[in-house]
Amino acid sequence: MSWYRLLNPLPLVRRGAYREQDLADELSAHLDLQARKHQAAGLDREEAYRRARIEFGSFEEARESCRDVSRWSWLDAAGRNFRHSLRSLARNPAFAAVSILLLTFGIGANVAVFSTIDALFLRPLPVHDPGQLVEIFSVDKRGTLTDLFSGVLDPLSRNRAFSGVCGVATHYDAVEIDKAVQTVGTAAFSGTCFQTLGISMELGRAISPADDRINAEPVAVITDALWRSRFGARADILGRTIRIGTDEYTIIGVTRRPFTGLLLGFPEPVMIPLLAQPDFTPSGARPTTYYVSILARRAPGVSEAKALASIRAERQALLEESVPHHFNAARRREYLERSLALGSARSGLDYFLRRRFGEPVFAIFVLCAAMLLIACVNLCSLLLARSLRRQREIGIRLALGAGGRHIAIILALENVILVLIGAICGVVGGIATARLILARGSQVFGNFDLAVGFDLRVVLFVLAAVGILIAAFVITSVWQARRLSHADAMKQGGRGIIASHTAGQKILLAVQISLTLALVAGSALFAASVRNMYRIDFGIEPQNVWIARLDPVPGGYRDPAYWKRTAPPYYRDLLNQIEALPDIASAAFTDATPFQNAGWRADVIPLEGDLSAHSIDAHVIGVSDNFFRTLGNGIMAGEDFQRAPGAQQEPGVILSESLARQFGDTRALIGRHLRIGTQPDLQRLKITGVARDMDMDLSDLGNTHPALAFIDFWQHQNLEGYPVLLIKTRSAVLDADAIRRVVARNGHEFIQRFSAVTSEIDNALIENRFLAWLSGAFSLLALWMTAVGLFGLLSYQVSNCTAEIGIRLALGARPSQIAHRILAQITRLVLFGMMIGIALTFAVQKLLTAFLYGVTVYNPLILIATVLVLILVAAIAALIPTRRALRIDPVEALRHE
Amino acid sequence: MPRSRLDLLQGTLDLLILRTLSTGPKHGWAVSERIQQISDGVLQVNQGSLYPALHRLEQQRWIKAEWGVSELGRRARFYQLTPAGRRQLEIETNEWSSLAQAIGKVLKMA
């Protein structure tokens, strides 16, 4: 013992190998001695050894028990079992590859969706104790959530329920850094923001209340990310300036990583004081109060409910103190009638990502979870089928003295190895896929930046998913091993009876069939509903129509007074210049991007006639002349707006057909007057035309004839937001550079990107299309898995019953009788699974309705088609094994072992 | 050949092995032969349980093993009692005697 210890530098590692050899030596020495004893008693050598072996009993069992005693036995056994499992998997590479692929898909899809959910909903803001932060907003009588004015900050900060308040306004601004212009997110923070939120600084100081005053020296704080990307992390960053609009801002600080801003998906690398923000809105006097998102930190021990109660108690005072002085009586009344609401701001503010993608992402999550469940059930049933085929191998192991526990460990270990490989591939692939999809989504939906990756929650999710899978497989293996160790496995080959020992597999298959049916039905519904969505008559002709937003170059609008004078003639000229370009059929301005936003909502109230008290809630959109022509819509009655200055005596309004109908005879309406909402310049408008109905808002597909009021772009140019240019080309190509050159030549604005109206429609329906695509892909996968499962079960049975079938055939059974026997049980199985599946489909219909348009779960055509598809798949799966059974030659079969 | 075979009670094999080894180092076969001889063939050690028992005792450090050469000139493992094993033998012997005595009393009285 001691000599090899001295020679062996790695006693622990090599000990296993030595022990195996030692044990063999020791036991065979025993055998020799016993045999010699028998020889001495007069037996010949061969007989002596035979008797010695009989007396000794199972050599393998003794070895096994000795191994169990060994201190390192678990390590040895683990290594041996691991090697054995790898060998066993390698013997059947197709099975291993398919299982790993299934698990990779299943786990990958779930990780991709969960990491997106994590980024959207779960990840907390990287500020001090984000759980205490709440967002405060107002709710108008339509139930729309709206921001409050910054005047509310002072009275709120006196409220004892909060230890601090912060008002934030976020914009996209063209910022000039080192002479290069770039559109970046900027956040205008009220003076108490940094302190309230507890944002850590990497360099310099934060924005203080002293910076947040009118006429204070303009200062800016930038994020670590911008400091590194645009300034190369230079140490002398403090004191440098950047230009936003007409103003130069001195950089006073850099925030610490990983803070990138408060708005989900839209980083704001530049932060400036609220009252020092550049004034882009061409609206006259510089405002002293802004619409802001309000974040507040709850005081210790104050619950959200308590905090809400305290702001509701002060509602009147809060609103009265914050209502802007320039509001007219009607707007003032509307503002004071709002109620207040509050929600957790733990994961920051949402611009539109959560609202837009929250529901679809959860629906996709359910889809992926169902997929993983099907894959798991499928693998369990494949494993059962496989172990049935391995009955003989396992029988031999049992005969050699391996325990049932050992068999279970070997079987379970194979599955665990499969799950782990699948999990690793799935996690890597899943995160990469999520990033790819989000990058694509970001291109489509205006450059949002949602970081997807590993954090504690994603890791926990992966561990939980993998844990559940491993548990399912281990339970299957244990069950299997127990059954096999009781079965008389050695005697089985080829002499079984149809349908023996496959109950477990059948149950799993029925479950799988039911889940697959639900998935296939769901994907058919999604596909039908997407087709319906594209059949909607939007009332426009979207072909060859292009959209471009005009953004101001820094200082492009100069000061508001100048811009108010300059804007109308500038836009008229611009439109004329663009229309003069070759290949342009017509062009128009609007303030609402078709299929992205539907304008703003307000009450439309006639001023004359019987209906003067009748108010109708409508969407208000500012449009220039040619808007209807550009979109291929037409004026039914009256006339379009006029481009030439002074052509119209009084400001006009064009109503959509369905809005006009609510006021009576459309033709009689022309020339009458109405007022819109509370804005002063919209209190007396002459109805100059009625346009055919058009729908450019797909968020409510139930209403394709919305009430729309179009106001004259040329008359009401002090609208918030930048104008959107619509262009109709004669051919299918747009010369974007020519238009960019025209806009740039005028020196006020620039165009970042053009998009086609058709692609805006695609984008508006993106979640529906994606759901249809994903569920379709998953359905195919599930159908394939079901087919493989059924195929495996039948093949096993046929090969197991070769002898029985042979005897039956020899005794004169007709092949059709044999086929009938095989097919009868698969039919029972499929029908049973389908019944559960249809019930399941009805059960999840509530979840689906939000994404379905013009089709319901109770659609008989889709259900029948789904059932037929499943029967077809089952029939194909049954084909090969049945044919194999029918080709059995009775003579061969009886010779079969 | 034994006249009648008795199955060894759980735990008694350990005691017998320890007692057998108390007279000097032996390899496994010798241990089983010795037990069989002394008991006049009544106690027959199942070889399948002898070696696990030897390994178990070794694990508990009551016996230790060394490689030596058997009567046949082959490599064989020789087991010998450790001081801890000697103490354990004493304890187990006492336990056994009191158990045997108690059982004997019950059988006589009842």
Contacts between the chains, C-beta under 8 A, distances in Angstrom:
chain1	res1	chain2	res2	distance
A	1	B	65	7.5
A	1	B	66	6.1
A	1	B	67	6.2
A	22	B	77	7.3
A	23	B	51	7.9
A	25	B	74	8.0
A	25	B	75	5.5
A	25	B	76	7.9
A	25	B	77	7.8
A	26	B	28	6.7
A	26	B	51	7.0
A	26	B	76	7.0
A	26	B	77	4.8
A	27	B	51	6.5
A	29	B	27	6.9
A	29	B	28	7.9
A	29	B	29	7.2
A	29	B	70	5.6
A	29	B	72	7.7
A	29	B	74	5.2
A	29	B	75	6.8
A	29	B	76	4.4
A	29	B	77	7.6
A	30	B	27	7.7
A	30	B	28	5.3
A	30	B	29	4.6
A	30	B	47	6.7
A	30	B	51	7.7
A	32	B	70	7.6
A	32	B	72	5.5
A	32	B	74	6.2
A	33	B	27	7.9
A	33	B	29	4.0
A	33	B	30	7.8
A	33	B	70	6.5
A	33	B	71	7.1
A	33	B	72	6.6
A	34	B	29	6.3
A	36	B	71	8.0
A	36	B	72	6.5
A	37	B	33	7.7
A	55	B	47	6.6
A	56	B	47	4.4
A	56	B	48	6.9
A	57	B	46	6.6
A	57	B	47	6.2
A	57	B	48	4.2
A	58	B	48	6.2
A	61	B	48	5.6
A	62	B	47	6.8
A	62	B	48	4.5
A	62	B	49	8.0
A	62	B	51	5.4
A	62	B	52	6.9
A	65	B	48	7.1
A	65	B	49	7.3
A	65	B	51	7.5
A	65	B	52	3.9
A	66	B	51	5.3
A	66	B	52	5.2
A	66	B	55	5.0
A	68	B	52	7.3
A	69	B	52	5.4
A	69	B	55	4.2
A	69	B	56	4.8
A	69	B	59	5.9
A	70	B	55	6.7
A	70	B	59	7.4
A	71	B	59	6.2
